[in-house]
Amino acid sequence: QVQLVESGGGLVQAGDSLRLSCAASGRTFSRHAMGWFRQAPGKEREFVAAISWMGGSTYYADSVKGRFTISRDNAKNTLYLRMNSLKPEDAAVYYCASRPAYYSGSYYSTKEYDYWGQGTQVTVSS
């Protein structure tokens, strides 16, 4: 079992940057692919970014490509999301999620992830 705890959210102005962190418990973090998703009020949870278990492959939603960077430090059991040039439409609760490395399903689907954190709020003022 993997427990995930997000941090780093907050209130920023448009154009600012934030770095989210996701601390994972357990000794199997390095054998899990990881993802970031977000959910705005009244909307479905949507894919933001994902990274393979060794960090060699990354995937991004078109809406964040070029502005957000996902990374991981397996020695620290921590996942990161660096968010630059934030826009009001980026405001949401951001969740990290994990899935075993052997899963072959789409990185973009919430259904392909087994464990979820409680989320961290990101608010962007215009």
Disulfide bonds with the S-S distance in Angstrom:
Cys22-Cys96 2.02
